Amino acid sequence: MTDVLGTCTAWGDGVCVIEPDGEGATGAVTIRIKDIVSGKPVPPRASSRLRVSPGEAQRRALALWPDLETEPLGDWLLRRSRASTARRANSVLAMVPPGVEAAYERVVAHYEALGQRPIAAVLPDSAEDALFRDHGWVLESHDHDTVFQLAGIAAVRRRLPTEVPEAELHVDGQLVTARIGDVASGVAAVDVDWAGFRTIEVAPDRRREGLGLAVMSALVGWAAEQGAMTAYLQVLGDNAPALALYERLGFVEHHRYRYLAAPR
């Protein structure tokens, strides 16, 4: 006798179909109902990746910016990129109490010395959110809060279509870019067993053709070959189409955060 642990996705016509749990699962299992001796419902197993703190998840995501210059400020992290203007690469990561004195003043002095407007990435309604707002900081833009999402690489691979246009991969150090001509592209990076994805773009006149999924398929396949087990990406909270797409691929929300900026 044997058993399987997973989610029942179909029951009828004499068979039961189970989608197995776990990173090593390879596909749905079909069992004849007459062969089932016993079964019981069990609560979902908590994912270890979802127990990672927001700050730790953010630090793992630094791999997507290989030129990043970082400097710890207690438990905060000062970030700067000479090549990118992205907020993720040019802000202080402040998602826990700093643990050092005069942290706020040191953040301001650091970015003003670089000739940059001080920006902070904080969790909504946190003590750090209140700290910067008490000093007059405001939302850096009109963007909605950013959603940091996680998924298992194996689960994403199972949900991606297999019949997709082929994407060409270009490796540059720890970054890899997937391209389909000049109409679709995306970037990925792997740090130990976490793989991050960003800048998944499709030309406006070529959308709804599955090109974005083709880019993701190529990048996820590459990440799996590098030994990655956890996938992450970030998307604005009001981007409903992207959120729906990534949900179908198995991504779930880990946390949300926002950018505050010093008053001009």
N, C-alpha and C positions, 0 to 999 in steps of 0.2 A: 504494500500500500504506500501511497505517497500523498503529499498535500501541496497546496499552493496558497500563498497569501497575496491578496490584491483586491481590486475593485471589480465587482460583478457588473459587466456592461450589457449583458443580454441573457435572457432566460426564456426558452421556448423552442418549439420544434424538436424537443427531446435533448437539447444541449444547453449547457451553461458556458458562457464566455467570460473569462477572467483576465483583466489587465494586471499583470503582476507588478508588485511594488519592488523597489530596490534598484540600485545603480546597474546591477548586472542583468536586469531583465531584458529579454530580446524580442518580445512580442506577445500578443494575446494567446491565451491557452483555452482551447475548446475541450469541454469534458461532457461525456454523455451523462445525462441526469440519472439514469438508472445505475451508473457506476458510483455515484456519490453516496458515501456511507454516512457522513455527518458534516455539519458546517456550523459556524457561529460567527456573528458579527463581532468585530473588534474595532476599537477606536483607532483613528489614524495615528501612525507613529510620528512623533515629533521629529522634524528634520534638524540635524545638527547645524546646518548652514543658517537656518532661521534663528538660531540662538546666538549667532554672532552679533555683537553690538553694532549700532549704526556707525560709530567712529571706526571700529575695526574694519567693517565692510568698506568704508570710504578709503581707508588706508590701502586696502588690497587693490582698490580701483586706480591707484596712482600709476600702475603699470601702463595705462593707456597714454601716459604723457612721459615718454622716456627721457626728455630733456629737462624734466622738472627739477628745480632746486628747492629743497625743503630745509626747514630749520625748526626744531622743536621749541616750543614755548610752554614749558610745563607739559600738560596733557593736550595742549593745542598744537597745531602744526601750521607754520607759515609756508605758503606755497608760491612759487614764482616760475614762470616759463618765459624764456627769451624768444621762443619761436611761435607761441600761441597766445592769443588774446582771450581764450576761453576762461570763463569765470572759475571753472573747476581747477584751473592751473594757476590762477592768480588771485587767491583769497586765503584767508585763514580758516582752517578747519576747526570749528569751535563747537563741539557737540557734547562736551562734558565740562565740569568746572576746571579751570586752568591749573589750579594747584600751585600757582606762583603769584607773587605780589605784582601789582601794577601791570598786569597782563594787557588790559585794555590800552593803556598809554603806550606800551611797547609795540602793540599791533599798529597803532596809528603812526608811530615814529618809523617803524620798519617800512611801511608802504609809501609814506611820504618821502622817505629818503630815496626810494626807487622811482619817484615821480609818478606813482600810481595812486588812484583813488582807493582808499582802504575798503575792502569788501570782506564780509564774513559769511561762511556757510553754517547755518544753525538749524536745529530742530524747531519746528513750529511750537510756540507757546512754552518753550523751555526757559530755564533760568538765564541761559546765554542769549536767547532771543530778547528777553526783558532787559538784560544788561546793556546791549548795544542800543536798543530803542530808548532806554533812559538817557543815553548820551545823544539823542536826536537822530540816530540812524534810521533810514527808511528803506523800503523795498528797493533793491537795486534796479528793478525794471518792472514792467507790468505783467511779466510772465507769472503763470501759476506756479505753485510749489512743484519741485521735481520729485518724481517717484523713482526710488531705487528698487529694482526688481531682481529676484533671484530664481534660478531653476536648476535642476540637475541636467548635466550635459546629455546623459543617456535618454532622459525623458524628452528633451527637446529634439534630439535626433529621431526618435520614434514618431514624432508628430510632424516633422518636416516632410514635404513631398519628395519622392525619389525621382520623378520624371520632371526635371527642371533644366533650363538652359545652363550650360557649363560656364562657370566663372573662372577667370584667370587669377592666380594668386601671385602676389609680389611680396617677398619677405624683405624687410629692412630692419635689421637688428631684432628687437623683441616685438616689433609691430608687423602685422601682415595685412595687406590690402587685397580685397577681392573685387574684381572689375568684370563687368559685362560690357565690352565696348566702351562707349562714352555715355551710356544710358543708365548704368546702375553701379554702385560701389559701396563698400563698407570697410571698416577697420576693426581689427581684433588684436588683443594681446593676452599672453598667458603669464601668470606669476604663480609658480608652484602648481597648485591644482585648481586655481580660479582663472576663468577666462572672461574677459570683458569685451563688449561690443559697443561701437559708437559710429556715428556719422553714416548710418544706413540710409542711402539716398537713391532715389529713382527719378529720372527726368519726368517732368509733369505730363508730357504727352505719351509716356510709356507706362504709366501706372495701371494697376489692376491687371497686369499680365503675368504676375508671379515672379517678377524680376527681383523684388526685395527678398522673397523667400529663397530664391536661387543664391543670392549673395549670402544670406544667413546660413544656408545649407553648406556652402563652401567653407565659410569661416568656422562653423561649428565642427565640421569634419576635421579641419586642420587642428582646432583646439583639442579635440578628442585624441588625435594622434600625438599631441604633445603631453598627454596624460591629464588633461583638465577634467574635473568632475563637477565643478560648479560653474554656472554661467550667470553673468550679471549684465545689466544694462540700465540706462536711465532715460526717462521720458517725462516731458512736461505733463502735469496732471490734467490739463484740458485737452490733450491730444487723444481723443476717444478712439479714432481708428487704430492708432498704434497700440494703445492699451488693449484693445480687443484682440488685435493680432497676436500680441505677445502672450495674452492669456490663453489663447488657443494653443500656443507652443509650450505651455506649462509654466510660464513665469508667474510669480506671485509677488505682491508688494512686501517689501522688507521694512522700509521706512520712507518718510517724506522729509524734505528739507527745503530751505529757502535761502536766498541771498539778501543780506542787508548791506547797505553802503553808507559811508559817512556823508553827512550833508555837504553839499558843494558850497 
